[in-house]
Amino acid sequence: MARRPLPRILSTGSAQIARSRELARTAADSATDVLHPLITITRGLRRLSAVGRRRWAETPKDRRGPLLFLAASVVLVVALAPYGPLLAVMTLMAAAAWHGRDRVAPPPEGPDEAQTKRLGALYEALIPYFSDPDDPAPLYAHGGAWEKAFPAHEFDGSGRFAHLTLRYPAYFPDGEPAERARVEQLLHAKSGRGREYHFAWDEEGNQLSVTVLAPLPTDIAAQRFVTAPGETVLGFTDPTEVPRTLPLTHGEERRDVPPVLWRTGVRSTEPHLLVMGRPGSGTSTLLRSLALQALRHGDVVILEGGATGEFACLTGRDGVLAVECGLTGALASLEWATHETERRLIALNRARQAGHPPPDDARRPLWILLDRPSAFSHLAATEGRPDPQSLLQVPLRHGRAAGVTVVVADQFDSADTLSDPVRQHTHARVVLGPASADQVTAVLGAPPHTTPAAHVPPGRGYARLGSGPVLRLQVPATPDPYDDTTSDPDRQAVLALLPPRTNPAATESTGQLPMEMAVES
């Protein structure tokens, strides 16, 4: 039995109903706009009548007669006066419009009761740090007023501090890091844990500004960054710390993010990098990101002491000279890197003496990425072989002139196994993962101006280039594309940056150098 089509009224009724509703809504909005003055006056007349009834109810009965006589006299005078009724109606409409307007409650001035208690508690907690018994007019004293000590303060929606500026006496030793750390630790505890705070000490004005920092973006994937030759993106930081931004793509969005740029090459003052962290903090991710950026203009030698296969995706790629996980291959690669550095220095010297430009094979950047050298040092000591870190002395000392960049990454528990050349020549430093202020200071050479968080995402930490400031850092997401736990968008982003596979895909841990490396060594 064939199905009959629905009547036209049922098939098209829903669209007509929706259109009718839209027209009715538009007409209602237009009528509301047109009748808004009338609505306001009507609301005002209702409020005035309510006020009049309330006043009449509050008036004693013995005074109602004189009040009625006075009102009648006023009405008579208005009625007999020229233009009196018109002026009375205009005055009544103006009063109704004034009382019928939309009233918005003014924002409360000053802190509320809960915020006042929080400010008072913080003031009392700072008294042992900023008070002196010999001070005749102490700024911090029990029973004192916190208004003089806290000239500016802001609170967020949860009632915690978003910004605080406090004054302290001139005799406080603000030039001593230990005294600063005590105050910063107290402010961190009293202002709310779980957030990062930036402390700005104004030693000339005797003021301390505490600002809550927004979390750094963790959704920036690996991509081709818009940088000049010799510039490498370590990660991203706060917009107030660096004067430059990079255009990035995130899906279909484009945004500008402030980067931490590390400059390498002949004119670099920090030609080598040291990365320290804990297991799972993102040190291998940073090395993988540096390798992908270095392959755009140079060659890379990767030595992985952990033997976890973190760099298997780079094996056999164009520009990747070696990916070694064994001790024998690592020693051979570092010996070749030493000879290559010396060869480049000789070639550059001869070209300068002859007045010729530097040869191309001496100008192409060479990167040596060494992950977990402590593992190689332990194996070398067990087998009675030389420490691979001893072979880094020539590339570290003369690498800047020869175009050789060395990046060393290791863990905190193996920091004492790092050789002296590595410590002396790696002036660019990065600390990743959860770390105490003492650990950050020991690696970077300066304390951070923020409170280290106890729980941070992978790739999160601090960076310091030479004698510059300590910057917060978030490494771009560059996971191992061969890892099963890697998401598909991040995997595709890394695979898109890999060079083509032009060299024979030699297996790792073979100890064999590429043909050109073996011949030169």
N, C-alpha and C positions, 0 to 999 in steps of 0.2 A: 504494500500500500504506500503510495507516494506521499511524501511529507508536503503539507501545504505551507506556503510562505506566510510569515507573520504579517499581520496587518501593518500598514504604513505607520499608523499612530504608535504601535508598539516598537517598531524597529528604529524609528527616528525620535521617539519621545524623550529618551534620556538626553540626547544632545540639545533638544529644545528646552528641556527643564534646566539643564546646566546653563544654557544661554540666558534663560529667564532669570535665574538666580543671580548671574553676573550683572545683568541689567538692573535688577532690583537693588543689589548691593551698591552699584555705582550711583543710582538715583538717591539711595539713602545717604551716601557720603556727600553728595552734592547738596542735598537738602540740609544736612547737618552744617555744612559750611555756610550756606546762605542764612540759615536760621540761628546761627551761633550767637549773634547779638541778642536776639529775642530770648534765647534760652538763658543767656547770662543774666538778662534783666529779670526774667521770671524767677530764676534761682535767688537773685538778690532780694526781690520783693518777698519771697517766702522766708528768707532769713531775717529780713527786717520785721516782718509780721511776727515771727517767732520771738525775736528780741522784745517787741512791744508787748506781746502776751506775757512774757516772763516778767517784764518790769511791772505790768499791771497787777500780776499775781503777787509780786513782792511788795507792792505799795499797801500800807495799812488802810483799813476801811475808812478811818476818820479823815484821811487825806485824799480820798478819791474824788470827793465833791469839788474841792478847790482845784484839783488837777483837771477835772472835766471843764470847769469854768475857764481855766487858763487855756486849754486846748481850743475851746469854742471861741474865745477872744482872738486867738492867733488865726483861726480859720476866717473869722469875720474881717480882720484887718487885711489878710491876704486877698480876700474876695473883693474888698473895696479899693485896694491899691491898684494903680494903673499897671497893667500887664501882670498883676499878681498871680492869677491862676496859672498863666503860662510859665512864669518863673518857678512857681511851686512844683508844677509837673516836671519841669526840666531838672530842678534840684532833686526831686524824688527819683527820677530815672538815673541821674548821675550817681546818687547814693546806692541805688539798687545795682547798677553796673559795677560799682566799686566792691560791694559786698558779695556779689555773685561771681567774681572772677575766680579762675582756677588758682588755688593757693598751693604753693610748693613750700614745704617746710624747709627753712634754712639749715644748711649743714651745721652740726654742732661745732663750736669753737673749742679747741683744746682737746686733750685726751679725755676719754671717758673714765669711769671708775676703775675698770679692769686695767686699762692702760696706765692709769696713774699708779696703781699698785705695782705694776711691773716696773715702771720707772723708779719708784721708790725702793723696791727690792734691789734693783741693779745699783742704785746709788749707795745703799747700805753695804752691798758686797764690795764696792770699790774703795771703801774707806780705808781698809788696811793697806792698800797699795798706794794711795794718793794722799795720805795724811802724815803729819809730823807733829809730835807733841810740842815742839818749840815754835810752831807757826802761830802768830798772834791772831790771824784772821784766816782760819783754814777754809778752803773751798769744799773739802769733804770732812764732815763731822757728824757724829750721831745726833739726830734730831735736826740736821740742817735741811736746807731747801734744795731739791734737785733741779729746780728751774735754772739756777745759775750755772750748774755743772753741765746741763744738757741743752745747749742753745737750739738744736734742731733735732727732730725725731719724726719718723714716719712708721706707720704700721700697715701690715698687709691685711687681707680679708680674714685670716685666721687669728688675728690679734697679736702676732709676733712682729718683731722688729723687721722692717724693710730697709731702713737707713737710720743711722744714729751718729750724731756729732757730739763729742764730749770734750770738755776742757779739763786740763790737769795742771797742777802747780808747776812752776818753773823749776823747782828743785828736783822734780822726778827725773831719774837718769834715763831719758828716752834714747840715748845713744848706745845703751848696752843691750845686746840682743836677748840676754837672759831675762832682763826686766820686761822687755817688750813681750816676750813669749808668755810670761806669767799673766800679764793683762789680757793678751789675746786669747789665752786658754780660758780665762774666766768669762770673757765676753762671749766666747763660743758656747760655753756651757749655759750661761744665763739667757742668751738670745735664742736658743733652740738648736739642738743637734740635728744632724741629717742634712744640713745645708752648708754651702761654702760661703765664707765671708772674706771680703777684701778689706784689709786694714791699711789706711793711708795716714802715716804719721807726719804732721806738720810741726817740725821741731822749732821753727821760728815763732809760730803762733801758739804753741803749746795746745794743739788740738789733735784729736784722733777721730777720723771718719771711718765708720763701719758700714759696709754696703753688702747686701745679700746678692750674690752672683747667680745669674741664670745658668741652668745646665748647658753645657756645650752640646752642639748637635751630634748625635751618634748615627744618623741616617745618611751620611755622605759616603757614597760608594766610590770605588776606584774609577778614575776617568782621566782623560788627557787634560792636564791643567795648563792654563795659559800662562806660561813662564818663559823667560829668556834663557838661552843656553848658559849653563852654570848655575841656574837656580833650581832648587829642589824643595818640594813641599813636604815638610815633616808632618804637618797636621794643621789644625785650626784652633784659634784662640778667641779671646774676648775682643769685641770691636773697639774698645777704648785703649787697647795695648799696642796696636800696630796701625800705621796710617794707610794701609793698602788693603784692598779686597780683591778677590778672584771671582769671576763669574762661573758658577757651577750649575750643573743640570741635575735635577732630582725627579726622575720620571718625566713628566711633561712640564714641570716647573723649572724656572731659572731664578737663581738668587745669588747675591753677592755675600761672600763669607770672608772674614779676615784670616789670612794664612800665617803660618810660621815658616818663613822662607830661609833656607840654608844655602848659602852661596859657596861654591867650591871653585877650584881652578887656581890659576897663577896668582891672582890678586886677592884670594881669599885669606882672611886672617884666622879662620877656623877650618882648615882643610880636611880634618878627620873627625869622626863622630864616635861617641861611646854611649851605648844604650844599656841601662840597667833596669831590672824589674824582677817580678816573681813569676813562677810558672803560671801560664795562662793570662799574663798581663798584656800580651800583644807585642812582645819584642820581635817575634818572627813575622808578625803582620807588618810591622814597620819596615823590616828588612825587605819583605816582599814588595811593599809599595815603593821603596827606594830603588829596587832592582828594575821594576817596570818603568820607572821614570828615567833611570840611567840608560836603559837600552834604546832610548830614542836617539841619543847622540854618542853613545860609547859602548864599551865592552865590559862584561861582568864576569868575575870569578867568585863562585859561591862555595864556602866551606862550612858544612853543617856538622857541628860536634855532637848534637843531640841524636842524630841518625833516626829522626822521626819522619823523614820524607816530606818536610814542609815545602821544599823547593823542587819537588819532582816535576811540576808543571813547566819548569824552565829548562829542563834537560834537553839538549839538542836544538835549542832555539837559536835563531840568528843573533849573534852578538854575545851569547853565553859561551865563554871559553871552557868552563868546567863547572860541574856541580859534584863536589866530593863529600862523602860521608866517612871515609876511612882515614886512618892516620897516615898511611903511605901516600895516598893521593893528596892529602892536605900538605904534607911536607914537600912533595914534588911541586905542587902548585905554588907554594910560597917561595920555594927556591927559584922557580921560573919568574915570579913576580919581582924578586930581588934583582935578578939579571936583567929583566925588562926595564926596571927603573933605572939601573945603571946605563943600559943601552940608550934609553931616551935622553938621559942627561948628556951623554957623549954626543949624540946626534944633534941635540939642541945647541951645544957649545960649538960644535964644528960649523953649524949653519950660521950662528951669530958671528963667528970669526971670519967666515967667508962673505958675510953680508947677504946671505940668502934667507928667504923665509923658512920657518921651521918645516921639516918634512911632515907629510900627512900622518904617517904612522907614529910620529912622536906627539902629535897634537890631539889625536883622538883620545878622549878620556877613558881611563881604565879604573874600574871599581873593584875593590876586594871586600867582599862581605863575609865576615867571620862570625858565625853564630855558635855560641857556647864553646869558646876556646878552652875553658877549664876542663872540659871532657877530653880534648886532645892532649892537654898537659898531663892529665892523670894517666892516660894510656902511654904517653911517651915516657913518663917516669917509671911505669911498670915494666916496659920493654927495654929500658935503658937507652932510649933514643933522644935526640935533642928536642927541646920544647919548641913547638911551632911558633909560639909567640916571639921567640928570639929571632926568627926570620922576618919579623915585621919591622925591625929597626930601620932598615934602609927605606922601605916604602913610606914609613911614618915620618922619617926625618927629611927625606928629599922628595916626597910624593907631590908636594905642591908645585915645585918647579917642573916635575916630569909629567904632570897631569894624572897622577895616581891618587885615588881617594880610598881611604881605608875606613870601614865601618865595623865596629866590634860590639857585639851584644852578648850579655851574660846575665846571671842572676845574682841577687844580693848575697846569697850564702857562699858564692864563689868569688866575691870581690877581692879577697886577699890573695887569690892566685893570679890576678892580672899582673903582667910584667911592668917594670918601670917605664919602658918606652911607650906602652899603651897609655899609662897614666899621664905621662908628660906631654904627649903630642896630640891627644884628643881633647881639644879645647871646646868643642861643641858637645854638649851633654844632654841626655834625655833620661828621665825616670818615669817608668810606666807602672801602673797598678797601685794598689794600696801601699803606702809607705809613710813612716813617721816623719816628723819635721827634721829629726836628726839624720835619718837616712837620706832625705832629699838634700839637706845641707852638705853632707859628706860627699855626695856625688857631684852636685852642681856648684859647690863652693859658696853658696849664699842661701839664706833661708827663703822660703816662699812667702809672698805677701798675702797668701790666702791660707785658710785652714784645710789641711789635707783631710779628705773624706775617707771614712772607714770602708765604704762599699762604693766601688766605681766600676763602670763598664770596661770591657777590654779596650785597650788602646788609649786609655785616659791617664794623664800624668802631667809632668812639667818638663819644660825645655829651657835651656839657657845656652846662648851662643856667645862664647868667649866671656867677656866681662859685662855683657848686657844684662837686662833685667830677667828675672825668672817669670816665665809665661806659662799659663795653663795650656794644655795641649790635648787635642783629641785626634788620634790617627785616623785617616780615612779607612773605611772598611775594605780590606784587601784579603779575604780569606783564601784558603787553599781550595782551588776549584775542584780538586779530586776528593775532597772530604765529603762524606755522605751527609753530614749535618749542615753543609752550606746551603743557603737558600738559592733558588734558581736565579733571581735577579742579580745577586752578588756574584754567582758563578759566571753568568754571562758577561757581567761587567769586567771581570778579570780576564776571561778568555778573549774578549775583544781587544785587550791591550797586549796580549802575548804576540811576540814576533813570529813570523812563519818558521816552520821547522825545516831548516835548510841543511843543518849539520847532522851527521849520523847520530841517532839517539842512543848514545852510550849509556849503559846502566850505571847506577850509582854504586859506590863502594868498590869499584874495580881497581882504583889506584892508577888508572891510565889517563894520561894527559891527552888533549887533542893533538893531532898530528903536527900542526904548526908550533904548538907549545913544546912538544917533545923534541922537535928538531932544534929549536932555538936554545933550549936548556942543555 
